[in-house]
Amino acid sequence: MFKRETLINQLETTKNWDVIIVGGGATGLGVAMDCATRGYKTLLLEQIDFAKGTSSRSTKLVHGGVRYLAQGHIDLVREALYERGLLLKNASHLVSNQSFIIPNYKWWDTLFYTVGLKVYDILSGKLSFGKSKSISKKEAIQRLSTLKANRLKSGVVYHDGQFDDSRLALNIAQSSIEYGATVLNHFKVKNLLKDDSGIVNGVVAMDTETHKEYNLQSKSVINATGIFTDEVLKMDNAYAKNRIRPSQGIHLVFDKSFLPGDDAIMIPKTDDGRVLFLVPWHDRVVVGTTDTLLDSHSLEPKPLDKEVDFIIETANRYLNKPVTKNDVRSIFAGLRPLAAPKDKSEKTKEISRSHKIIVSDSELITITGGKWTTYRRMAQDTVNKMIALNKLPSADCKTQDLLIHGANGSIDRTDHLYIYGTDRKKIENIISERPSLAERLHPRLEHTKAEIVFAVQHEMARTIEDVLARRVRVLFLDAKAAIEIAPMVGELIREELNQTEEWRQQQISQFIKTAEQYILN
């Protein structure tokens, strides 16, 4: 079902699609799943790999957005809290309830955050993750052993969601295919097709592995390319004005000793007016983020020295175990596709995070903005818009209670294989057939060789980077270990894909070049 040859054959046999979606991040995949479950003939094309861009580089939070509450965006927070609740139900293997502690060093902060978070609780309604409450200095120190105790007054506990972003993207892609969509990575859209009246009616796309080109006809085309939105808008109209202004956020990953308990820390007021999170993730700690407006964008954004210094300095104000650059296991940067401000405003934290649907004169539909937590609602709004434009026959949205691929009831989070949900049995079967694949990839890593084989056989991985960045997350957890295991992983993938030794060597050098950017020199 997830085999590339099978999916590419569907391009030959389907002459006219209902929907072609350009972009395989959270938004595009959400639209594909929504369209497929409503019964539309759906094709999604992603130029590199699912969640290659912003969608794999989040703070790993499924949240309403505490700071949006402070800015008065009540509707945005209410919508996100509702979607957060649905995600916990629909992707229980990947989304978990995470407790956060805000450390208070001034008495009045305790009152301010306790009251503010009560509003957060109320807005979450029946889908609440747990009530917020204030805790004593003593309890805060017990729960956060690495927190500075000097001048600490109290803490406030609240609950939000934590998840694995690229794993969720992949499972949404799999769900879309299970409901009849054709979903392809490593497939680049080169141009848009138009009919005689100038209405967009398809795309020209290329399989980047074989370089074969396809002219694909469709009733509607969705531009869900995130940070690359403007490129697709310019395919449609060379004079289109820029709609996106990239804002960079970086994250540092440390080992668990810097935050040994189960709680996350939320630092509510940093020097740049944002919040800083320290979040447990895959037995490591993710610390971020920053908000730096950029004038350009790329597939591999580079963290700036000042961003690294800001995170380390801010974290060290609160931790009694000092962090240094030498402690960083991995560093990753992502670009938020913010709506370009109408004036010259440089304050990214004031640019709206709500999503927008843009319909061009050619009837190209573009969805921009939003955030991971609201991906499902963004998709629903986009598909409803297509129905309103008479691009698609009317059908009700089905995704509200739709279990996503892998979702299951019982989860044992002490075993790292929990992230596979119901697919875990397939990995165990691979090991029982080939016991040598039970071997761990690296002494510092929990992952096994079987997971690499599984990623190629069942999860559409085509490259070393697909596997180590977005299937098993090693690049984001321990970049040096990722480089050390690249030759072995390359060999496992080469065997599965029946590729040449030359291919493997090329893969290794490409991956190492990328991975070196995740190491803090």
N, C-alpha and C positions, 0 to 999 in steps of 0.2 A: 504493500500500500504506500509506503514512504520511499520506494525505490525511484531514483532519478529517471531511469529509463521509462518506467511506467508513467511518470508524471509528464515527461517530455512527449511521449506518444499521444497524450491527451491534447497537446498543442496541434498535432497533425489531424486528429479526428474531430475536434470541435471547430466549426467554421465561424461561429458567431457567439461571442460571450455576452452575458448580460452586464457584467462589471469586470473591468480590469483595474487592479489596484497597483499603483507604483509605490514601492517602499514596504520593507518588511520589519519595521520596528513595532512598538506596542500599538500605535494607532492603526497602521495598515493591517496588521494581523487581526486586530479587533474588528475592523471593517470586514475583512475576509470571513471571519467566523460568523458575524452577524448576517452577512449576505448568504453564506452557505446554508445556515440554519433556517433562513426564510425561503430557501428553495431556489435561489438564483444561481445561474451558471457563472461561477466565480473563478477568476484567475488573479493571483498575486505574484508579482515579480520583484525580487530584491537583488540589487546589483552585487553585493558581497555576501553577507550572511545575516540571518535573522538576528535582530538586535545588535548588529555590529556597531552602530553609532550610539547615540544618547541612551537608548533603551537598555544597554548593559552596564551603564556607568552611573547609575543612580546612587542615592544614599541608602538604598535597600529598605526603604520605608513605604508602607501602604498607610497613608495618613490623611487626615482632614486638613492639616496645615495649621498648627497652632499660631504661627505668626500672621497668617492671613486673617485670623480672628482678631488679632491686635490691630490690623489695618481696617477692620470693619467689613471684610468681604464675607458676610454671614451666609449668603446663598451658596457661594463657592465652597465654603467649609461644610455646610449641610449636605450638599451633593456628594462631596468627597467622602464624608463619613458614612453616608448610605452605601456608596460603592465599596468602601473598605469592608463593610459588613458582608456584602455579597461575595467579595473575594475570599474572605475567610471561609464562607460556606462552600464556594465553588472550586477553590483550589487549596483545600486544607493541607495538602502535602507540602505546599510551598509557602503558604502564608501562616504566620503564627502571631499570637497575642504577645506583645512586648511591653514590659513595664519600663517607664522612664522616670528618672528622678531629677528634678530641678533643684540644685543646691542653692540655698538662700544665705547670703552673707549680710543682708540688711533685714531688719524686722518687718518693714512695710512690704518687702517683696513677698513674704509669706502670704500676707493678706491678698495682695494684688494677684498672684498666680493661683491661689486657691479659688478666688472668686472667678477669675477668667476661665479656669479649667472646669468649673461647675457648668459654665455656659457650654463649653465643649461637650461635656457629658450629656447635657440636655439635648443639644443638637443631634447627637448620635442616636437618640431615641431607643427603639427596641433593639437596634443592632449595636448596642454599647459593648465595649471590650472590657468594661470594669470601671467602677467609680474612682474619681481622683480624690486624694486626701492629703492633708499635711502630716508630716512625720517629724519626730523629734531629731535633734542633732545626733543623739546617741544611735537611733535607728538608722539614720542616713549613713553614719560611719560604719555601722555593722554591715549594712548592705553594700556599701561602696568602700572597700578597704583601701583603695588607692586615692581616695578623695582627700584633699587638704582639710584638716579639721580646724586649723587656726581661724578664728573669727567666724566660723560657720554658725549660723543661728538655727536653721532647720532645713527641711526639704519638703518638696511637694511631689507626690507620686501621681502619674497619670498613665493611661494605656493607649497604645497605638499598634499598628501592624508592622511586621518585619517580613521580608520575603527575599527570594532569589529572582532577580529581574530577568536575566536572559533565559533561565530555565522556564519561567512562566511564558515568555515569548515563544519558546520552542513548543511548549505544550499547547499553546493556542494555535500554532501552525498545524500541529498534529490533529487537534480537534477539527480544524477547518477542513483538512483532507478527509477525515472520517465522515464529515457531513457532505462530502462531494466536491469541495473546492480543489483546484489545482494550484499548488503553492510551490514556488521554485526559488531557491537561492542561487547565487552566482549567475544571475540573469539580468543583464543591463538594458534598461530602456534607453534607446538612442534618440528617438524622435516620436512625435505624435502624428497620427493620421487624421485627415479631415475630409469631410465630404464636399461636394461642389458648393454648398452654401456656407462653408467655413466652420461647420460644427465638428468637434472632435469625435471620431468614431473608431479609434483604435490606436495601437502603438507599433513602432518598429523596435524589436528587441533582439538582443544577441546573447546566446549561450556563451559565457566567457570561458568555458572549458574547451568547447569545440570551435568557437568563433562563427558558428552557423547563425544566420539572421532569419528572423521570422516577422512577417507582417500579420498582426493579430487584430481582428475586427471586434468591435464591442459597441453595445448600446450606450455605455457610459464609461468614463475614465476618472479615477480618483487619484489625486496627487496627495500622498501621505508620506512625503519624503523628509519631514522634519527639517533639519538644518539645511537640506538641499532643495527646499521648497522653491526658492527663487529660480534655480536652474530649470526646473520643469515649467514654471510660469513663463520663462523666456523661450522655451521650446514652443510654447503656445503663441507668445507674442514677444518678439525681440525687444520691444520698447516697454515691456511691463516694468513697473517700478518695484523696487525691492520691498518685500513684505516682512522679512526676517532680519533680526539683529541678534547675532550669536552672543550668548553670555556663558562664560566658562566656569564650571565648578569642578574642583579637584578633591580627591580623597586620598588619605594615607591609610595603609593597613599595617597594624602592629600585631604581635602575638597576644594571646589571651591574658598574660600576666599583668598587662596594663589596666585591665578591667575584668578581674577574675570572677565576679559574681554573675547573676542572671540579669541584673538591671542595666539599662542603658542610661547615659547621662545626656541631659539637654541643657546647654548653656544658653540662656535666653537673650543675652545682650552682649554681642562682641563689638569690637572697635568699629567695624564697618556696618553696624546696625542690623546684622543678620543673626541667625542662631547657629550654634555649633553642636553637632551630635557626635557622641561616642557610642557606637552601637555594636553589640555582640553579633558576629556573623560567621557561620561555619567555623566555630571555635577560634576565631580571630576577632580583632576589633577594627571596625571601619570608623575613621574620624574625618568629618567634613561638614560643611563644604564652603566654597568661596563663591564669589559672584563678580566676575570680571568681564566687562563688556569688551568684545573683540570686533575688529573690522573685517576679519576673514574667518574661514572655517576649513576644516580638513577632516579626513576619516580618522586620523590619529592626532588629536590635539595635544599640545605639549604643555605640561604644568609650568607655571612661571615661578622663578625663585621666590618672589615676594609672596606668592600664594602659599608655598611650602612653609616659609618663615612664619606667616600669619597663623597657620594651623598649629604649628609646633609651639609657638609662643603662647597662643590662647590656651591650648591644652595644658601647658606647664603651669599656668596660673591656678589651675584647679586640681592638678594631680600631685601627690606626694612622691610618686615614682617618676622621675623626670624622663621625658622622651627626647631622643636625639635623632638626627638624620640616620645614624647607623642602625637604629631600631626599626626603620621602615622596611617592611617585607615586600610591599608593592605600592606603587603610586599610580592612580589612574585619573584621567581628566575626561569630562563630558561637556558637550555644548548644548545649552538650552535654546531651542528655536523660539525666542521671544518675538512678539509682534513689534516691528520697528516703530519706535515712538514718533508721533507726528511732529514734535518739536525736537530740539537738540538735547533733550533730557538724558542724563547719563546715569540716572538712579534706577538700576535694574530692579531693585526690590519694589519699585512702585509701578513697574510695567505689569499689566494684567496677566495673570496666569490662566485665565479662563480660555476656553477654546473658541475658535472662529471657523465658520465655513464660508469659503469664498467661491462664488460662481462666476467664471469668466464669460465674456461675450460668446466664446466658442463652446460654452457649456462644459468646460473642464471644471471639475469640482475639487477644490483644495481644502483640506482640513489641517489647521495649524493650532499651535499652543496646547494648553491642557497639561496633564501630568499622568504618570503611570497609573495612579490610583483610579483615575476617571476614564481609563481607556475604553471601557465597555459603554459608558454613557456617550462618549465622543462618537463611537461607532454607530450607536443607535440613532443619534441625532443626524449623522451623515447619511445613513441609509434612508431615514425618514425624509430628509431633504430631497434625495433622489426620487423618492416616490412622489413627493409634492411637485417636482419638476416634470412628472410623467415620464421619467427615464426608466422606471421599473413598475411592474404591476404591484398593487397594494398587498402587503402581507404583514402580519404582526411580528414584532420583535420577540425572539425566543431565548435570549441570552441571560435573562435575569436569574433563572434558576438552573442554568445549564452547567453541569459538572464538567470541568475542563479535564482533558486527557491526563490520566494518572491520579486523579483525585480519589481518595479512599477514606474510610472512616478511621481506622486505627493507625497511629503513627508512633514509631519508636525513635525519638530524636537523639537517642544515645548512639544510634548507628547511622553513619553518614549516608547510607543508601536510602534513607527516608525520603530524600528529595525526588526519587523516581516514582514514589507512590506505588500504583499497581504494576508498573513496569519492573519493579525490583525483582520479581520472579524470573523475568527474562534474563537478567544479569546472573542470577543464581543458576539458571539453566546453562548459560554459557560456561560458567565455572565448572559445573558438573560434567559437561562434555569435554572441556579442555582445562584440567586442573591447574596447569601452569599459569593460566590467566588470573589466578587468585593472588598472584604476586603483587606486592605494592610497588607503585611507580617510583617512590623515593622515600628515604627514611623519615623525612619531615612531613610526608603527605599521607593521608588516609586512603587515597584513591588506588584502585587496582587496574591491572591491564585489561580486565574484562570490560571495564567501563569505556575504554577506548574503542574496543571492538563493537560494543553496543552502540556507541555514538555514531559509528559509520553505518552499521547494519540497520538501525531503527530510528536514528535522529538526524538524518540528512547531512551529517558532517562530511566535508570534502577536503579539508586542509588541517594541518597541525594547529593552526590558529583557531579554526572553528571548534576543535575539540578542547584545547587547553585554555582558551579565553571564555568560551560561552557554553560548553557542555559540562566540563568538570571544574571550571573556574580557577584553575591553578595559577594562571597568569595574574589574576587579581588577588590571589592569596599569598603567593610566594614566587615572585618573578625569577629569582635566581634558580630555584628548583625547576621552574618551567623550562629554562634554558638547558639545564643539565639533562632533563629527560627528553628533550626534543628529538634526538636521534632515535631513541628507542620507540617513542610514540610514532615517529615518521615511518618506521619499519612496520609497525602494527597496521597503520593506515594503508601503507603501500601494498601489503599483502591482501587486505580486504578489498581494495579498489583495483587490484591486479595492475599496479603501475610499475614503472621502471625505477631502477636505482638512481638514474639521472633526475627523475621527478622528485624522489625523496631528498636528494642533496639540495635541490633547488628550494624545496619546502623548508628544509632545516635553515638554510641561510636567510630566507624571507622571514621566517618566524623569529629567528634570533635578532634580526634587525628591528623588528617590531617590539620584541620583548625587552630589549635594552632600554627602551623609553620608559618602562615600568620600574626600572631600578633607579633609586635616588643616588646619584654619584656624589 
